[in-house]
Amino acid sequence: MTLVERFLEYVSFDTQSDENTGLTPSTPGQMFFARHLADELKRIGLSEVKLDDNGYLTATLPSNTNHDVPVVGFIAHLDTSPDFSGKHVKPNIVRNYEGGDIALDAEDGIYLKPEDFPELLHYVGQDIITTNGHTLLGADDKAGIAEVVTAMEYLIRNPHIKHGKIRICFTPDEEIGQGADHFDVKGFGADFAYTIDGGEIGELEYENFNAAVAQITIFGRNVHPGYAKGKMRNSIRIANQLITMLPRHETPEHTEGYEGFYHLNSFNGDVERTELTFIIRDFDRDRFEMRKKEMQHLVNKVNAEFGEGTVVLDIRDQYYNMREKIEPVMYIIDLAAEAMLKSDVEARIVPIRGGTDGARLSYMGLPCPNIFAGGHNFHGRFEFIPIQSMEKATQVILQLVQLIESKGTSE
């Protein structure tokens, strides 16, 4: 099976995760897909193939070299985002893209346009896989899975390529922040690992946001509006007041690079009770802590005006910047950058303006930076991936394991 055939097969599985089920994996489609993959991993010749009750699929490619080599892991996730439908995905392949608009569904007027997504023009002359405009594609992260499996099959079929022991793991529920919840780092047994879950070709990432979620509940008091003077306390209006107290331009739509933000993610309520959910993000740990304190400060100000207990704030940290854990082992970044160079890919070390399983795994004792899988516009109908980017990602994996073998013991 070719890389593209494998990817097209994988995206046919509906594996959207769901943060509301309380289960692991959170949806049955993920386990169904994991069983399919387990059979495939056995068929291509991997050993120690194990699928646990939580949907974590692991396997081993034994070392074929005669000297000590660090054990490397490759990790990708089974689920797709709950933000957009991943059911009945019907991908299209645009061969030798000539530039211009791509019709996803001309009848419904859905087009992938360079005007909206100028990065499309980077791939003129290449072959691009798109959606049909009605689902996401699932390149996040089924491209990563396809690339890892294809690389492992190539190594098995070409035993003259020397490598150390390789461990792979496909995890559930990454998209809802739970991909590392039941990851057995000790049992995985890798010295370091890479998630194959990045975006466009060349991305190499070892920095991500520090992240927290802030749940705010505002308690109002409803009274007939005709007789409400001095009595009503409208929780919606109080919520709006609180929102406008936050820095206007420190939001996702106004920030980039290393800039952090507050993001109002949901707003639900009526006069009597309103609930807000914010996510708080910053790369710098001190600024991250200051953002959380500022949120508490604003809540205290509102409570001082309307009465203690009017606003209740619950802040929960989600993950931290993995840079702190990667910097002591920066040679694993150097290895990945060299593997890209050998694959004729220019490494672009960029911060992840989001999270990754690798961040949590790094704090769990498994240093785990992120390598590109090749896709664009994840989590929506305009998602696409160039086939040549997928091929390069596979080459990078192959070059990486050879570099690790040639350099011997860990530095």
N, C-alpha and C positions, 0 to 999 in steps of 0.2 A: 504494500500500500504506500502510495506517495505521500509526501507531507501535505499537499493540498487535499488529496482524497481523505486523509485522516482528519484534517481540520473540518472539512465539509460534513463528515460523518458526526463529529463531536458536536457541532452546533445544532444538530437535529434534536439533541436531548434538551428537554426543558428543565433547567436546573436553577431557576430563580430562587434565591434564599428569601426567608421571611422572618423578620425579627420578632414577630408576635407569637410564634408557636411555642417557644420555650423548649424546643427539641434540638438535638444535635444528631445528624444534620437537621436543619430546620425544615426541610422539605423532602418528600420521598424521591423526587426526581434526581437529587444528588446521589443518593445511594444506588439508584438504578444505573446511573451513569458510572459510578465507581465500580459496580460489579462488572459492567461491560469492559471497563479499562483493566480490571484485575485479570480477566480472561485474556485480554490482548497482551498484557505484560508477560503472562506465562507462555503464551503462544510464541512471542518473539524471542524468548529464552532468558528472561530475567529470573533471578532466584529470590528466595525469601519474600515472595509476594504475599502480603498480608493486608486484609481489609478488616478494620475493627468495627465495633458496634456503633461508633460515633462517625463513621464515614471517612476515616483517615486511611488512605491507601499508600502503603510503603512497599519498596522493592529494592533489590541490590543487584548491581553489576560487579562481580568480584574482580579484584585486581588481577592483572595479567603481567605484572612486572615483578622483578626479583629484589627490589630494594624498598626501603620504608618510604611511604608516600602518605601525606595527609588524606584523610577520608573527606571527600567533598560531597555535598548534598545539592540537589536541584529540587525546587519546590514551586508548585503552581496550584491554583485553586479551581475547584469543580464548579462553583456556583457562578451565576450571573446576577447582575444587579436587580433588585426589586423595583428600581426606578422606572423601568420600561419593560414591556412584554418581551419575554424570551421564548414564547410558545409558537410553534410552527414557523420557525425561522426558515426563510427561503432566500438563500444568498444568490447574488448574481456576480458573474466574473466579467469585468470589462477588460478585454485583451488589448494590449498596446494602446493604452490611454493616450488620446491625442490632445488633451486639454479641453477646456469648456465644461459645460454642465453635463452631469450624468443623470439620466432619468431613472429614478428609483421606482416611481409609479407615475407615468405620464398622464394616465387617465385621471388620477387624483391630484395632479399638479405637484408632485413631490419630487424635487430635484436636489442633488448634491452639487453645490455651486462653488467654484473658486472665489466668487464674490463674497461668499459667507465663510469659506474655509480655504484660504489662500494656499495652505500647505499642500493641497491637491496638486498644484502645479510643480511640486518637487518630484512628482512621480510620472511625468509625461514619458511615454514610451514603455512604461511598466504595466503589469497586469494587476488590477485592483479588484478585490472582493468587497462587495457592498451588500447592504440589506435590500429588501424590496420596498422599504419605506414604511413598514407597518410593525416592525419589531426591531430590537437591537440585534446586533450580529453575534456577539458572544466571543469576539476575539479576546476580550478581557474575561477569562483568561484561558480560553480553550486553544488560543494560538500558542500560549506558553506550554500547555500540556502537549499539544501536537509536536512542538519543537523538541521538547525533552524526549518524548517517546521515539521520535524519528532519529534523534542523535544516538539514543541507546541502541536502537536496532542497527544503526550503521556500525557502531563499535562492535556489536556481536558478530556482524557479518564480515568484519575486517579485523580479525584478531591480531594482525601485525601492528596495529596502532596500540602503542603501549599506554596504559593508564593505571592509576591506583583504584582502590575500592570506591565505588560511586553509590550513593544512596539517593533515592528519589522519594518524594512524598507529594501526594495530591490531597489537598485539604478542603473541607467544606466551609461554607459560611464566612468567607473572607469579606464579602461585600457588606456584611452587617457587623463587622468588627469582631467576629468570634472565631476566626480561623486558627488562632493559636490556643484557644481555650483548653483543648484536650491534646495538644501536641506533646508527645513523649520525647523530649529532647535527649534524655539519657538513652532511651531505647533506639532512637534514630542513629545515634552513634557517629555523627559527622563532626569533624573538627571545625568546619565552617560550611556555609551553604550560600546559595544564591536563589532568590525568587526570580523566576522568569515571568515578570508581570509588569514590565514597564511599557511605556508608550512607543513613540516613534524611534526609528532606527538610530542607534548610537547612544541612546540614553543609558547612563550608568549613575546610580543613585545610592548615596549612603547618608543622606540627611532628609529628615522629614519633620513635619510639625510636631511640637508638643500639643496634646489635644485634651480638651475637657468638654463635657456636656453640662449645660446649666438648665435645670428644670425650674421654672418659676410659676407659682400658683398665686393668683390674686383673688382675694375674697371681697366681694361687694355686698351691697344690701339693696334689694329691689323694693321699691315703693311705687304706688300708682303715680305716673309722671305728672298728673294734674295736681298732686298734693305732695310733691317730692322735695320741696325746698327745705334744706337743712337736714334732710333725712336720707335721701338716696345716696348710695355710694356705688357709682357705675364702674365695675371692674374693667370694662373694655376701655374706658377713657383713662383710667389709671395705668393700664397696660400701655396705651399709646404714649402717655407721658413718660413712662419709664424708657420706652424704646427711643424716643427722641432725645433722651439725655445721653445716650451713647454717642461716641464720636462718629459723625456723619460719614466720613470717608474711610473709616476703618472697617470696611465691609468687603466681601469677595469681589464685587463688581468694580471696586476701586483700588485693588491691591494686586501685586505681582511679586515675583522673585522671592526675596526673604521677608517680605512684609506680612505681618500677621493681621488678624481680623476678628471681629465678632460677627456671627451670622445667625440671624433670626430664621430658624428652620421651620417652625410651625407656630400658628396662632389660632387658638380655638377658645370660644367663650361666649358669654352672654353677660347681662348686667350683674348677675349674682356671682359668677365665677369665670375666670379666664386663665387659661394655661398657655404658657410660652415655652418653647424649647430653643435655646441658643447653643451653637457650638462655638468654642473659643479656641483659636489657633495662633501659635507663634513658634518660630524656630528657636529663639533665644529663651532659655529657661527662666531667666530673671524677668524678662518682659512678660512671659507666659504667666508667672505667678502674680505680676502686677495687674494683668488683665483680670484675673480671677478676683483680686482684691478690689479692683474698681467696680466690678459687677456687684460685689457685696456692699460696697460704699453707696452705690446708687440705690440699692434696695433699702438700705438703712435710711437714706434721705426720704424716700417715698413713705416709709413707715413712720418717720418723724412727722410727716405732714398729715397722714390719714389715720394713724393709729398703729401701734405695735401689733404685728400679726396680720396686717392687711396683705402684705406680700411675704411669701415664704420662698426661700431660695435653697435649692439643693444642687451643689456642684460635684461632679464626679470626674476624676481624671480617667482618660481612656488609654493613652499611650504617650511615649516620650520620644524625643529625637534620638535616633540610633547612632548619630555621629559619635556620641560619647563612648559607645561600645565598639565602634569600628576603628576609630583613630589609633588605638593600641595595636591593631592588626592591619594596618593600611596596605600591607603587601597583598592582601586579597583584592583590593581595589586595583593595585598595580597589575596584578595577574589578569584581571578582567579587561583592563584597558589594553594590555599587550595582546590578549586574545582577539580583541576587536581590530587592532592594527594588523594582525596577521590575517584577518578576514577582510581586509580592505574596507573597514568601517572606521569612521572617525568617532572616537569616544567623546561624548558630551556629558561631562559630570555636572549634573543639575540637581537642585533640591526637589524633593517630592512635595508638592503642595497638597498633601493629603497624608494618608496613613498607609501602612503596609504590614502584612504579617511579619515581615522581616524585622520591623521595629520591635515588636513584642518578643519575637524569638531572640533577638540580640540581647534583650534584657533578661531573657530566660537562660542565657548561657550559650547561645548558638549565633555567633556573628553572621549576619545575613543581609548583605546589600542586594540591590535590585538591578536586574539587567533587562533591557528592552525586549518586548515580544513583537513590536512592530505596528501596533494598531493606533487608530486615531478616533476621537469623538466617542469615547466609551459611554455606555449607559443610555444610548438613544438611537433614534432611527437613522442618524447620519453617520453611524459608526462605519469605518472601513479599514481595510488592511491591505497593503501591497504584498503580493506573493513574494517578491524579491526580498522584502524586509524579513519575512518569515524564514526564508532560506538563509539569510545572513545570520539570523539569531541562532539557527541550528548550527551553522559553521562556527559561531563564537563558542558554543558549548563544546564542540569537538576540539577546537583549538585550546580551550581552557583546560580540559582534562589532560591534554598532552603537555601543556606547560607545567601543570602541577606535578606530573610524573617526572618531567625532565629536571625540575628543580629539587626533587627529592623531599627531604624532611621539611616540615614547616619552619618558617623563619622566626 
